[in-house]
Amino acid sequence: MTTPIQPADAQRHLEESLASVREALTGLRFGTVALTVHEGRVVQIDVTEKKRLKPS
């Protein structure tokens, strides 16, 4: 059985999640950011960055 999330805890988690997503997006030029959500909470952030190589 899971413990219910208190409103203050939910708000703090939301703010932390948004800060983490913002950090993942900072400086990303090409790529993807994928969020994994479990029971309404962000539990994982995957960042895949593509590096473009100039033809030689």
C-alpha positions in Angstrom: 0.0 0.0 0.0 1.3 3.5 -0.9 1.2 6.5 1.4 -1.0 9.3 0.2 0.9 12.3 -1.1 0.3 15.4 1.0 -0.4 18.6 -0.9 2.8 20.3 0.3 4.8 17.3 -0.7 3.1 17.2 -4.1 3.9 20.9 -4.7 7.5 20.4 -3.7 7.9 17.4 -5.9 6.3 19.3 -8.8 8.7 22.2 -8.3 11.7 19.9 -8.1 10.6 18.0 -11.3 10.1 21.3 -13.2 13.6 22.4 -12.1 15.1 19.1 -13.3 13.3 19.3 -16.7 14.5 22.9 -17.1 18.1 21.8 -16.3 17.8 18.9 -18.8 16.7 21.4 -21.5 19.4 24.0 -20.8 22.0 23.9 -23.5 20.3 21.1 -25.4 20.3 22.0 -29.1 19.2 18.8 -30.8 17.8 15.8 -29.0 14.9 14.6 -26.8 13.9 14.7 -23.2 11.6 11.9 -22.1 9.8 11.8 -18.7 8.8 8.6 -16.9 5.8 9.2 -14.7 4.7 6.6 -12.0 1.5 7.2 -10.1 1.4 10.9 -11.1 5.0 11.6 -10.2 8.0 12.1 -12.4 10.4 9.4 -11.5 13.0 9.5 -14.3 14.2 11.9 -16.9 16.1 10.6 -20.0 18.1 13.0 -22.1 19.3 12.0 -25.6 21.5 14.6 -27.2 22.3 14.4 -30.9 25.7 15.8 -32.0 25.9 17.0 -35.6 29.2 16.4 -37.3 30.3 18.6 -40.1 31.2 16.8 -43.3 34.9 16.7 -44.0 
